[in-house]
Amino acid sequence: MEATELNVIDETISEASLPEACPSCHGKLSVRLSPDGISTVCLGCHFMGRAQLETDEYGSTSLELLPTAQA
Ligand SMILES: [Zn+2]
């Protein structure tokens, strides 16, 4: 999964949105990157989760959603 566009909110917080990335409803997922980590929230069903950035040996960065317990 590629993190395509980042909207910089301030020096420490950036946001991105990932279409069809919600693991619950496949809706648009809003991703917030902050010093505390990466949190995600779905704009459709408000599913909340965590994610982490993975940087490979070629320097490209991708976003990996961390598995969370299903309700
Ligand atoms: Zn959703």
N, CA, C, O and the ligand as a Tripos MOL2 file, in Angstrom:
@<TRIPOS>MOLECULE
protein
  285   283    72     0     0
PROTEIN
NO_CHARGES

@<TRIPOS>ATOM
      1 N           0.8590   -1.1930    0.0000 N.3       1 MET1
      2 CA          0.0000    0.0000    0.0000 C.3       1 MET1
      3 C           0.8950    1.2430    0.0000 C.2       1 MET1
      4 O           1.7710    1.3730    0.8550 O.2       1 MET1
      5 N           0.6900    2.1170   -0.9140 N.am      2 GLU2
      6 CA          1.5240    3.2950   -1.0310 C.3       2 GLU2
      7 C           0.8800    4.4920   -0.3540 C.2       2 GLU2
      8 O          -0.3160    4.7390   -0.5110 O.2       2 GLU2
      9 N           1.6720    5.2230    0.3900 N.am      3 ALA3
     10 CA          1.2120    6.4980    0.9080 C.3       3 ALA3
     11 C           1.5190    7.5490   -0.1530 C.2       3 ALA3
     12 O           2.6820    7.8900   -0.3690 O.2       3 ALA3
     13 N           0.5130    8.0520   -0.7980 N.am      4 THR4
     14 CA          0.7410    8.8730   -1.9790 C.3       4 THR4
     15 C           0.9210   10.3380   -1.6370 C.2       4 THR4
     16 O           1.9940   10.8980   -1.8560 O.2       4 THR4
     17 N          -0.1000   10.9560   -1.1100 N.am      5 GLU5
     18 CA         -0.0280   12.3870   -0.8450 C.3       5 GLU5
     19 C          -0.0710   12.6600    0.6470 C.2       5 GLU5
     20 O          -0.8880   12.0970    1.3760 O.2       5 GLU5
     21 N           0.8240   13.5320    1.0870 N.am      6 LEU6
     22 CA          0.8510   13.9330    2.4820 C.3       6 LEU6
     23 C           0.4560   15.3970    2.5980 C.2       6 LEU6
     24 O           0.9680   16.2510    1.8740 O.2       6 LEU6
     25 N          -0.4350   15.6670    3.4920 N.am      7 ASN7
     26 CA         -0.7680   17.0470    3.8110 C.3       7 ASN7
     27 C          -0.1060   17.3870    5.1380 C.2       7 ASN7
     28 O          -0.4310   16.8020    6.1710 O.2       7 ASN7
     29 N           0.8050   18.3160    5.1060 N.am      8 VAL8
     30 CA          1.5180   18.6920    6.3200 C.3       8 VAL8
     31 C           0.6510   19.6480    7.1310 C.2       8 VAL8
     32 O           0.2760   20.7240    6.6640 O.2       8 VAL8
     33 N           0.3460   19.2360    8.3420 N.am      9 ILE9
     34 CA         -0.4910   20.0490    9.2110 C.3       9 ILE9
     35 C           0.3670   21.0490    9.9800 C.2       9 ILE9
     36 O           0.0800   22.2460   10.0050 O.2       9 ILE9
     37 N           1.4140   20.5410   10.5990 N.am     10 ASP10
     38 CA          2.3960   21.4260   11.2240 C.3      10 ASP10
     39 C           3.7410   20.6940   11.2380 C.2      10 ASP10
     40 O           3.9200   19.7260   10.4990 O.2      10 ASP10
     41 N           4.6680   21.1330   12.0510 N.am     11 GLU11
     42 CA          6.0120   20.5770   11.9950 C.3      11 GLU11
     43 C           6.0760   19.0940   12.3310 C.2      11 GLU11
     44 O           6.9850   18.3850   11.9010 O.2      11 GLU11
     45 N           5.1070   18.6410   13.1000 N.am     12 THR12
     46 CA          5.1910   17.2670   13.5730 C.3      12 THR12
     47 C           4.0710   16.3790   13.0730 C.2      12 THR12
     48 O           4.1440   15.1580   13.2100 O.2      12 THR12
     49 N           3.0390   16.9660   12.4990 N.am     13 ILE13
     50 CA          1.8650   16.1780   12.1120 C.3      13 ILE13
     51 C           1.6120   16.3050   10.6140 C.2      13 ILE13
     52 O           1.6010   17.4040   10.0590 O.2      13 ILE13
     53 N           1.4120   15.1710    9.9850 N.am     14 SER14
     54 CA          1.0260   15.1460    8.5860 C.3      14 SER14
     55 C          -0.1720   14.2150    8.4390 C.2      14 SER14
     56 O          -0.3790   13.3030    9.2400 O.2      14 SER14
     57 N          -0.9410   14.4660    7.4100 N.am     15 GLU15
     58 CA         -2.0910   13.6120    7.1510 C.3      15 GLU15
     59 C          -2.0850   13.1580    5.7080 C.2      15 GLU15
     60 O          -1.6200   13.8620    4.8120 O.2      15 GLU15
     61 N          -2.6080   11.9780    5.5100 N.am     16 ALA16
     62 CA         -2.7910   11.4710    4.1590 C.3      16 ALA16
     63 C          -4.1240   10.7430    4.1260 C.2      16 ALA16
     64 O          -4.6590   10.3550    5.1650 O.2      16 ALA16
     65 N          -4.6420   10.5660    2.9560 N.am     17 SER17
     66 CA         -5.8490    9.7720    2.8410 C.3      17 SER17
     67 C          -5.6280    8.6890    1.8040 C.2      17 SER17
     68 O          -5.0040    8.9050    0.7650 O.2      17 SER17
     69 N          -6.1540    7.5310    2.1140 N.am     18 LEU18
     70 CA         -5.9740    6.3640    1.2640 C.3      18 LEU18
     71 C          -7.3470    5.8590    0.8280 C.2      18 LEU18
     72 O          -8.1170    5.3820    1.6620 O.2      18 LEU18
     73 N          -7.6630    5.9540   -0.4490 N.am     19 PRO19
     74 CA         -8.9550    5.4840   -0.9130 C.3      19 PRO19
     75 C          -9.0800    3.9780   -0.7880 C.2      19 PRO19
     76 O          -8.1320    3.2410   -1.0590 O.2      19 PRO19
     77 N         -10.2410    3.5300   -0.3820 N.am     20 GLU20
     78 CA        -10.5670    2.1010   -0.3260 C.3      20 GLU20
     79 C          -9.5990    1.3320    0.5590 C.2      20 GLU20
     80 O          -9.3100    0.1650    0.2980 O.2      20 GLU20
     81 N          -9.1000    1.9770    1.6000 N.am     21 ALA21
     82 CA         -8.1020    1.3230    2.4520 C.3      21 ALA21
     83 C          -8.6790    0.8300    3.7710 C.2      21 ALA21
     84 O          -7.9940    0.1460    4.5310 O.2      21 ALA21
     85 N          -9.9250    1.1690    4.0450 N.am     22 CYS22
     86 CA        -10.5000    0.7350    5.3190 C.3      22 CYS22
     87 C         -10.6710   -0.7760    5.3330 C.2      22 CYS22
     88 O         -11.2930   -1.3410    4.4330 O.2      22 CYS22
     89 N         -10.1180   -1.4380    6.3570 N.am     23 PRO23
     90 CA        -10.2640   -2.8900    6.4320 C.3      23 PRO23
     91 C         -11.6760   -3.3200    6.8020 C.2      23 PRO23
     92 O         -12.0180   -4.4980    6.7080 O.2      23 PRO23
     93 N         -12.4800   -2.3750    7.2150 N.am     24 SER24
     94 CA        -13.8290   -2.7130    7.6490 C.3      24 SER24
     95 C         -14.8470   -2.5190    6.5240 C.2      24 SER24
     96 O         -15.6280   -3.4220    6.2240 O.2      24 SER24
     97 N         -14.8340   -1.3480    5.9110 N.am     25 CYS25
     98 CA        -15.8540   -1.0470    4.8880 C.3      25 CYS25
     99 C         -15.2430   -0.6840    3.5410 C.2      25 CYS25
    100 O         -15.9670   -0.3740    2.5950 O.2      25 CYS25
    101 N         -13.9220   -0.7210    3.4490 N.am     26 HIS26
    102 CA        -13.2130   -0.3730    2.2120 C.3      26 HIS26
    103 C         -13.4760    1.0640    1.7870 C.2      26 HIS26
    104 O         -13.4340    1.3990    0.6040 O.2      26 HIS26
    105 N         -13.7420    1.8850    2.7610 N.am     27 GLY27
    106 CA        -13.9400    3.3020    2.4980 C.3      27 GLY27
    107 C         -12.6300    4.0550    2.5330 C.2      27 GLY27
    108 O         -11.5510    3.4710    2.6410 O.2      27 GLY27
    109 N         -12.7540    5.3700    2.4370 N.am     28 LYS28
    110 CA        -11.5680    6.2200    2.4310 C.3      28 LYS28
    111 C         -11.0130    6.3440    3.8430 C.2      28 LYS28
    112 O         -11.7280    6.6850    4.7850 O.2      28 LYS28
    113 N          -9.7310    6.0610    3.9630 N.am     29 LEU29
    114 CA         -9.0890    6.0420    5.2640 C.3      29 LEU29
    115 C          -8.2270    7.2850    5.4230 C.2      29 LEU29
    116 O          -7.3890    7.5830    4.5720 O.2      29 LEU29
    117 N          -8.4360    8.0000    6.5070 N.am     30 SER30
    118 CA         -7.5960    9.1490    6.8210 C.3      30 SER30
    119 C          -6.4680    8.7020    7.7400 C.2      30 SER30
    120 O          -6.7070    8.0440    8.7530 O.2      30 SER30
    121 N          -5.2490    9.0590    7.3860 N.am     31 VAL31
    122 CA         -4.0690    8.6170    8.1210 C.3      31 VAL31
    123 C          -3.3710    9.8270    8.7040 C.2      31 VAL31
    124 O          -3.0990   10.7930    7.9920 O.2      31 VAL31
    125 N          -3.0830    9.7850    9.9730 N.am     32 ARG32
    126 CA         -2.3850   10.8880   10.6180 C.3      32 ARG32
    127 C          -1.0460   10.4110   11.1540 C.2      32 ARG32
    128 O          -0.9690    9.4510   11.9210 O.2      32 ARG32
    129 N          -0.0010   11.0980   10.7360 N.am     33 LEU33
    130 CA          1.3460   10.7750   11.2060 C.3      33 LEU33
    131 C           1.7590   11.8160   12.2270 C.2      33 LEU33
    132 O           1.7810   13.0120   11.9370 O.2      33 LEU33
    133 N           2.0860   11.3550   13.4190 N.am     34 SER34
    134 CA          2.4820   12.2600   14.4860 C.3      34 SER34
    135 C           3.6260   11.6240   15.2560 C.2      34 SER34
    136 O           3.9370   10.4530   15.0410 O.2      34 SER34
    137 N           4.2620   12.3840   16.1590 N.am     35 PRO35
    138 CA          5.3520   11.8040   16.9560 C.3      35 PRO35
    139 C           4.9120   10.6010   17.7800 C.2      35 PRO35
    140 O           5.7470    9.7900   18.1820 O.2      35 PRO35
    141 N           3.6330   10.4770   18.0320 N.am     36 ASP36
    142 CA          3.1420    9.3450   18.8060 C.3      36 ASP36
    143 C           2.9560    8.1010   17.9600 C.2      36 ASP36
    144 O           2.6820    7.0220   18.4850 O.2      36 ASP36
    145 N           3.1020    8.2480   16.6610 N.am     37 GLY37
    146 CA          2.8850    7.1070   15.7910 C.3      37 GLY37
    147 C           1.8950    7.4660   14.6960 C.2      37 GLY37
    148 O           1.6260    8.6400   14.4410 O.2      37 GLY37
    149 N           1.3730    6.4630   14.0690 N.am     38 ILE38
    150 CA          0.4550    6.6660   12.9620 C.3      38 ILE38
    151 C          -0.8940    6.1020   13.3550 C.2      38 ILE38
    152 O          -1.0110    4.9350   13.7290 O.2      38 ILE38
    153 N          -1.8910    6.9270   13.2690 N.am     39 SER39
    154 CA         -3.2310    6.4470   13.5410 C.3      39 SER39
    155 C          -4.0810    6.6190   12.2970 C.2      39 SER39
    156 O          -3.8430    7.5180   11.4900 O.2      39 SER39
    157 N          -5.0470    5.7750   12.1490 N.am     40 THR40
    158 CA         -5.9220    5.8220   10.9940 C.3      40 THR40
    159 C          -7.3630    5.8810   11.4680 C.2      40 THR40
    160 O          -7.7170    5.3060   12.4970 O.2      40 THR40
    161 N          -8.1830    6.5800   10.7070 N.am     41 VAL41
    162 CA         -9.6070    6.5660   10.9740 C.3      41 VAL41
    163 C         -10.3250    6.5910    9.6370 C.2      41 VAL41
    164 O          -9.9510    7.3280    8.7250 O.2      41 VAL41
    165 N         -11.3600    5.7770    9.5390 N.am     42 CYS42
    166 CA        -12.1300    5.7050    8.3100 C.3      42 CYS42
    167 C         -13.1380    6.8450    8.2790 C.2      42 CYS42
    168 O         -13.8240    7.1200    9.2630 O.2      42 CYS42
    169 N         -13.2100    7.4940    7.1410 N.am     43 LEU43
    170 CA        -14.1660    8.5910    7.0050 C.3      43 LEU43
    171 C         -15.5910    8.0780    6.8360 C.2      43 LEU43
    172 O         -16.5540    8.8320    6.9760 O.2      43 LEU43
    173 N         -15.7120    6.8020    6.5380 N.am     44 GLY44
    174 CA        -17.0430    6.2350    6.3200 C.3      44 GLY44
    175 C         -17.6390    5.6350    7.5810 C.2      44 GLY44
    176 O         -18.7070    6.0480    8.0320 O.2      44 GLY44
    177 N         -16.9340    4.6450    8.1520 N.am     45 CYS45
    178 CA        -17.5040    3.9050    9.2850 C.3      45 CYS45
    179 C         -16.8160    4.2480   10.5890 C.2      45 CYS45
    180 O         -17.1710    3.7110   11.6380 O.2      45 CYS45
    181 N         -15.8200    5.1540   10.5360 N.am     46 HIS46
    182 CA        -15.0970    5.5910   11.7230 C.3      46 HIS46
    183 C         -14.3130    4.4740   12.3960 C.2      46 HIS46
    184 O         -14.0220    4.5310   13.5910 O.2      46 HIS46
    185 N         -13.9830    3.4740   11.6190 N.am     47 PHE47
    186 CA        -13.0700    2.4450   12.0970 C.3      47 PHE47
    187 C         -11.7240    3.0860   12.4110 C.2      47 PHE47
    188 O         -11.1820    3.8270   11.5910 O.2      47 PHE47
    189 N         -11.1850    2.8080   13.5880 N.am     48 MET48
    190 CA         -9.9060    3.3850   13.9870 C.3      48 MET48
    191 C          -8.8580    2.2980   14.1230 C.2      48 MET48
    192 O          -9.1470    1.1940   14.5840 O.2      48 MET48
    193 N          -7.6540    2.6160   13.7210 N.am     49 GLY49
    194 CA         -6.5810    1.6370   13.8240 C.3      49 GLY49
    195 C          -5.2360    2.3090   13.8780 C.2      49 GLY49
    196 O          -5.1350    3.5310   13.9860 O.2      49 GLY49
    197 N          -4.2130    1.5040   13.8020 N.am     50 ARG50
    198 CA         -2.8400    1.9770   13.8280 C.3      50 ARG50
    199 C          -2.1280    1.4960   12.5720 C.2      50 ARG50
    200 O          -2.5390    0.5320   11.9250 O.2      50 ARG50
    201 N          -1.0660    2.1870   12.2550 N.am     51 ALA51
    202 CA         -0.2820    1.7870   11.0920 C.3      51 ALA51
    203 C           1.1710    2.1130   11.3530 C.2      51 ALA51
    204 O           1.5070    2.8310   12.2950 O.2      51 ALA51
    205 N           2.0220    1.5760   10.5080 N.am     52 GLN52
    206 CA          3.4340    1.9060   10.6100 C.3      52 GLN52
    207 C           3.9940    2.0730    9.2140 C.2      52 GLN52
    208 O           3.5100    1.4780    8.2500 O.2      52 GLN52
    209 N           5.0290    2.8970    9.1270 N.am     53 LEU53
    210 CA          5.6990    3.0980    7.8530 C.3      53 LEU53
    211 C           6.8280    2.0870    7.7090 C.2      53 LEU53
    212 O           7.6040    1.8440    8.6330 O.2      53 LEU53
    213 N           6.8900    1.5170    6.5310 N.am     54 GLU54
    214 CA          7.9590    0.5880    6.2220 C.3      54 GLU54
    215 C           8.7790    1.1940    5.0980 C.2      54 GLU54
    216 O           8.2410    1.5490    4.0500 O.2      54 GLU54
    217 N          10.0890    1.3130    5.3190 N.am     55 THR55
    218 CA         10.9590    1.8050    4.2640 C.3      55 THR55
    219 C          11.8380    0.6640    3.7800 C.2      55 THR55
    220 O          12.5580    0.0480    4.5660 O.2      55 THR55
    221 N          11.7780    0.3910    2.5050 N.am     56 ASP56
    222 CA         12.5570   -0.7320    2.0040 C.3      56 ASP56
    223 C          13.9770   -0.3010    1.6450 C.2      56 ASP56
    224 O          14.3440    0.8670    1.7780 O.2      56 ASP56
    225 N          14.7520   -1.2590    1.1940 N.am     57 GLU57
    226 CA         16.1780   -0.9950    0.9390 C.3      57 GLU57
    227 C          16.3980   -0.0100   -0.1970 C.2      57 GLU57
    228 O          17.4940    0.5320   -0.3420 O.2      57 GLU57
    229 N          15.3700    0.2290   -1.0030 N.am     58 TYR58
    230 CA         15.4890    1.1740   -2.1080 C.3      58 TYR58
    231 C          15.0270    2.5700   -1.7180 C.2      58 TYR58
    232 O          15.0670    3.4940   -2.5310 O.2      58 TYR58
    233 N          14.5910    2.7220   -0.4800 N.am     59 GLY59
    234 CA         14.2080    4.0210    0.0120 C.3      59 GLY59
    235 C          12.7690    4.4000   -0.2550 C.2      59 GLY59
    236 O          12.3580    5.5250    0.0270 O.2      59 GLY59
    237 N          12.0090    3.4830   -0.7910 N.am     60 SER60
    238 CA         10.5950    3.7920   -0.9870 C.3      60 SER60
    239 C           9.8210    3.4000    0.2700 C.2      60 SER60
    240 O          10.0890    2.3800    0.9050 O.2      60 SER60
    241 N           8.8720    4.2300    0.5940 N.am     61 THR61
    242 CA          8.1390    4.0790    1.8360 C.3      61 THR61
    243 C           6.7160    3.6350    1.5550 C.2      61 THR61
    244 O           6.0530    4.1560    0.6580 O.2      61 THR61
    245 N           6.2640    2.6830    2.3180 N.am     62 SER62
    246 CA          4.8890    2.2610    2.1910 C.3      62 SER62
    247 C           4.2670    2.1930    3.5740 C.2      62 SER62
    248 O           4.9500    2.0760    4.5920 O.2      62 SER62
    249 N           2.9650    2.2710    3.5670 N.am     63 LEU63
    250 CA          2.2260    2.2750    4.8220 C.3      63 LEU63
    251 C           1.6210    0.8950    5.0460 C.2      63 LEU63
    252 O           0.9780    0.3270    4.1630 O.2      63 LEU63
    253 N           1.8400    0.3790    6.2290 N.am     64 GLU64
    254 CA          1.2920   -0.9360    6.5430 C.3      64 GLU64
    255 C           0.3140   -0.7920    7.7000 C.2      64 GLU64
    256 O           0.6710   -0.3140    8.7770 O.2      64 GLU64
    257 N          -0.9020   -1.2050    7.4670 N.am     65 LEU65
    258 CA         -1.8930   -1.1680    8.5380 C.3      65 LEU65
    259 C          -1.6210   -2.3090    9.4960 C.2      65 LEU65
    260 O          -1.4020   -3.4450    9.0750 O.2      65 LEU65
    261 N          -1.6340   -2.0080   10.7750 N.am     66 LEU66
    262 CA         -1.4180   -3.0270   11.7690 C.3      66 LEU66
    263 C          -2.7360   -3.7470   12.0390 C.2      66 LEU66
    264 O          -3.7970   -3.1270   12.1100 O.2      66 LEU66
    265 N          -2.6470   -5.0480   12.1840 N.am     67 PRO67
    266 CA         -3.8780   -5.8020   12.4560 C.3      67 PRO67
    267 C          -4.4640   -5.4160   13.8030 C.2      67 PRO67
    268 O          -3.7440   -5.2540   14.7880 O.2      67 PRO67
    269 N          -5.7520   -5.2740   13.8290 N.am     68 THR68
    270 CA         -6.4420   -4.9580   15.0700 C.3      68 THR68
    271 C          -7.5410   -5.9700   15.2820 C.2      68 THR68
    272 O          -7.9950   -6.6220   14.3410 O.2      68 THR68
    273 N          -7.9580   -6.0950   16.5020 N.am     69 ALA69
    274 CA         -9.0150   -7.0390   16.8170 C.3      69 ALA69
    275 C         -10.3160   -6.6040   16.1600 C.2      69 ALA69
    276 O         -10.6750   -5.4260   16.1800 O.2      69 ALA69
    277 N         -10.9990   -7.5460   15.5920 N.am     70 GLN70
    278 CA        -12.2790   -7.2420   14.9830 C.3      70 GLN70
    279 C         -13.3600   -7.2150   16.0520 C.2      70 GLN70
    280 O         -13.3410   -8.0000   17.0000 O.2      70 GLN70
    281 N         -14.2830   -6.3160   15.8820 N.am     71 ALA71
    282 CA        -15.3910   -6.2120   16.8350 C.3      71 ALA71
    283 C         -16.3230   -7.4130   16.6610 C.2      71 ALA71
    284 O         -17.3250   -7.5250   17.3670 O.2      71 ALA71
    285 ZN        -14.6710    2.0730    7.0700 Zn       72 ZN72
@<TRIPOS>BOND
     1     1     2 1
     2     2     3 1
     3     3     4 2
     4     3     5 am
     5     5     6 1
     6     6     7 1
     7     7     8 2
     8     7     9 am
     9     9    10 1
    10    10    11 1
    11    11    12 2
    12    11    13 am
    13    13    14 1
    14    14    15 1
    15    15    16 2
    16    15    17 am
    17    17    18 1
    18    18    19 1
    19    19    20 2
    20    19    21 am
    21    21    22 1
    22    22    23 1
    23    23    24 2
    24    23    25 am
    25    25    26 1
    26    26    27 1
    27    27    28 2
    28    27    29 am
    29    29    30 1
    30    30    31 1
    31    31    32 2
    32    31    33 am
    33    33    34 1
    34    34    35 1
    35    35    36 2
    36    35    37 am
    37    37    38 1
    38    38    39 1
    39    39    40 2
    40    39    41 am
    41    41    42 1
    42    42    43 1
    43    43    44 2
    44    43    45 am
    45    45    46 1
    46    46    47 1
    47    47    48 2
    48    47    49 am
    49    49    50 1
    50    50    51 1
    51    51    52 2
    52    51    53 am
    53    53    54 1
    54    54    55 1
    55    55    56 2
    56    55    57 am
    57    57    58 1
    58    58    59 1
    59    59    60 2
    60    59    61 am
    61    61    62 1
    62    62    63 1
    63    63    64 2
    64    63    65 am
    65    65    66 1
    66    66    67 1
    67    67    68 2
    68    67    69 am
    69    69    70 1
    70    70    71 1
    71    71    72 2
    72    71    73 am
    73    73    74 1
    74    74    75 1
    75    75    76 2
    76    75    77 am
    77    77    78 1
    78    78    79 1
    79    79    80 2
    80    79    81 am
    81    81    82 1
    82    82    83 1
    83    83    84 2
    84    83    85 am
    85    85    86 1
    86    86    87 1
    87    87    88 2
    88    87    89 am
    89    89    90 1
    90    90    91 1
    91    91    92 2
    92    91    93 am
    93    93    94 1
    94    94    95 1
    95    95    96 2
    96    95    97 am
    97    97    98 1
    98    98    99 1
    99    99   100 2
   100    99   101 am
   101   101   102 1
   102   102   103 1
   103   103   104 2
   104   103   105 am
   105   105   106 1
   106   106   107 1
   107   107   108 2
   108   107   109 am
   109   109   110 1
   110   110   111 1
   111   111   112 2
   112   111   113 am
   113   113   114 1
   114   114   115 1
   115   115   116 2
   116   115   117 am
   117   117   118 1
   118   118   119 1
   119   119   120 2
   120   119   121 am
   121   121   122 1
   122   122   123 1
   123   123   124 2
   124   123   125 am
   125   125   126 1
   126   126   127 1
   127   127   128 2
   128   127   129 am
   129   129   130 1
   130   130   131 1
   131   131   132 2
   132   131   133 am
   133   133   134 1
   134   134   135 1
   135   135   136 2
   136   135   137 am
   137   137   138 1
   138   138   139 1
   139   139   140 2
   140   139   141 am
   141   141   142 1
   142   142   143 1
   143   143   144 2
   144   143   145 am
   145   145   146 1
   146   146   147 1
   147   147   148 2
   148   147   149 am
   149   149   150 1
   150   150   151 1
   151   151   152 2
   152   151   153 am
   153   153   154 1
   154   154   155 1
   155   155   156 2
   156   155   157 am
   157   157   158 1
   158   158   159 1
   159   159   160 2
   160   159   161 am
   161   161   162 1
   162   162   163 1
   163   163   164 2
   164   163   165 am
   165   165   166 1
   166   166   167 1
   167   167   168 2
   168   167   169 am
   169   169   170 1
   170   170   171 1
   171   171   172 2
   172   171   173 am
   173   173   174 1
   174   174   175 1
   175   175   176 2
   176   175   177 am
   177   177   178 1
   178   178   179 1
   179   179   180 2
   180   179   181 am
   181   181   182 1
   182   182   183 1
   183   183   184 2
   184   183   185 am
   185   185   186 1
   186   186   187 1
   187   187   188 2
   188   187   189 am
   189   189   190 1
   190   190   191 1
   191   191   192 2
   192   191   193 am
   193   193   194 1
   194   194   195 1
   195   195   196 2
   196   195   197 am
   197   197   198 1
   198   198   199 1
   199   199   200 2
   200   199   201 am
   201   201   202 1
   202   202   203 1
   203   203   204 2
   204   203   205 am
   205   205   206 1
   206   206   207 1
   207   207   208 2
   208   207   209 am
   209   209   210 1
   210   210   211 1
   211   211   212 2
   212   211   213 am
   213   213   214 1
   214   214   215 1
   215   215   216 2
   216   215   217 am
   217   217   218 1
   218   218   219 1
   219   219   220 2
   220   219   221 am
   221   221   222 1
   222   222   223 1
   223   223   224 2
   224   223   225 am
   225   225   226 1
   226   226   227 1
   227   227   228 2
   228   227   229 am
   229   229   230 1
   230   230   231 1
   231   231   232 2
   232   231   233 am
   233   233   234 1
   234   234   235 1
   235   235   236 2
   236   235   237 am
   237   237   238 1
   238   238   239 1
   239   239   240 2
   240   239   241 am
   241   241   242 1
   242   242   243 1
   243   243   244 2
   244   243   245 am
   245   245   246 1
   246   246   247 1
   247   247   248 2
   248   247   249 am
   249   249   250 1
   250   250   251 1
   251   251   252 2
   252   251   253 am
   253   253   254 1
   254   254   255 1
   255   255   256 2
   256   255   257 am
   257   257   258 1
   258   258   259 1
   259   259   260 2
   260   259   261 am
   261   261   262 1
   262   262   263 1
   263   263   264 2
   264   263   265 am
   265   265   266 1
   266   266   267 1
   267   267   268 2
   268   267   269 am
   269   269   270 1
   270   270   271 1
   271   271   272 2
   272   271   273 am
   273   273   274 1
   274   274   275 1
   275   275   276 2
   276   275   277 am
   277   277   278 1
   278   278   279 1
   279   279   280 2
   280   279   281 am
   281   281   282 1
   282   282   283 1
   283   283   284 2
@<TRIPOS>SUBSTRUCTURE
     1 MET1         2 RESIDUE 1 A MET
     2 GLU2         6 RESIDUE 1 A GLU
     3 ALA3        10 RESIDUE 1 A ALA
     4 THR4        14 RESIDUE 1 A THR
     5 GLU5        18 RESIDUE 1 A GLU
     6 LEU6        22 RESIDUE 1 A LEU
     7 ASN7        26 RESIDUE 1 A ASN
     8 VAL8        30 RESIDUE 1 A VAL
     9 ILE9        34 RESIDUE 1 A ILE
    10 ASP10       38 RESIDUE 1 A ASP
    11 GLU11       42 RESIDUE 1 A GLU
    12 THR12       46 RESIDUE 1 A THR
    13 ILE13       50 RESIDUE 1 A ILE
    14 SER14       54 RESIDUE 1 A SER
    15 GLU15       58 RESIDUE 1 A GLU
    16 ALA16       62 RESIDUE 1 A ALA
    17 SER17       66 RESIDUE 1 A SER
    18 LEU18       70 RESIDUE 1 A LEU
    19 PRO19       74 RESIDUE 1 A PRO
    20 GLU20       78 RESIDUE 1 A GLU
    21 ALA21       82 RESIDUE 1 A ALA
    22 CYS22       86 RESIDUE 1 A CYS
    23 PRO23       90 RESIDUE 1 A PRO
    24 SER24       94 RESIDUE 1 A SER
    25 CYS25       98 RESIDUE 1 A CYS
    26 HIS26      102 RESIDUE 1 A HIS
    27 GLY27      106 RESIDUE 1 A GLY
    28 LYS28      110 RESIDUE 1 A LYS
    29 LEU29      114 RESIDUE 1 A LEU
    30 SER30      118 RESIDUE 1 A SER
    31 VAL31      122 RESIDUE 1 A VAL
    32 ARG32      126 RESIDUE 1 A ARG
    33 LEU33      130 RESIDUE 1 A LEU
    34 SER34      134 RESIDUE 1 A SER
    35 PRO35      138 RESIDUE 1 A PRO
    36 ASP36      142 RESIDUE 1 A ASP
    37 GLY37      146 RESIDUE 1 A GLY
    38 ILE38      150 RESIDUE 1 A ILE
    39 SER39      154 RESIDUE 1 A SER
    40 THR40      158 RESIDUE 1 A THR
    41 VAL41      162 RESIDUE 1 A VAL
    42 CYS42      166 RESIDUE 1 A CYS
    43 LEU43      170 RESIDUE 1 A LEU
    44 GLY44      174 RESIDUE 1 A GLY
    45 CYS45      178 RESIDUE 1 A CYS
    46 HIS46      182 RESIDUE 1 A HIS
    47 PHE47      186 RESIDUE 1 A PHE
    48 MET48      190 RESIDUE 1 A MET
    49 GLY49      194 RESIDUE 1 A GLY
    50 ARG50      198 RESIDUE 1 A ARG
    51 ALA51      202 RESIDUE 1 A ALA
    52 GLN52      206 RESIDUE 1 A GLN
    53 LEU53      210 RESIDUE 1 A LEU
    54 GLU54      214 RESIDUE 1 A GLU
    55 THR55      218 RESIDUE 1 A THR
    56 ASP56      222 RESIDUE 1 A ASP
    57 GLU57      226 RESIDUE 1 A GLU
    58 TYR58      230 RESIDUE 1 A TYR
    59 GLY59      234 RESIDUE 1 A GLY
    60 SER60      238 RESIDUE 1 A SER
    61 THR61      242 RESIDUE 1 A THR
    62 SER62      246 RESIDUE 1 A SER
    63 LEU63      250 RESIDUE 1 A LEU
    64 GLU64      254 RESIDUE 1 A GLU
    65 LEU65      258 RESIDUE 1 A LEU
    66 LEU66      262 RESIDUE 1 A LEU
    67 PRO67      266 RESIDUE 1 A PRO
    68 THR68      270 RESIDUE 1 A THR
    69 ALA69      274 RESIDUE 1 A ALA
    70 GLN70      278 RESIDUE 1 A GLN
    71 ALA71      282 RESIDUE 1 A ALA
    72 ZN72       285 GROUP 0 **** ****
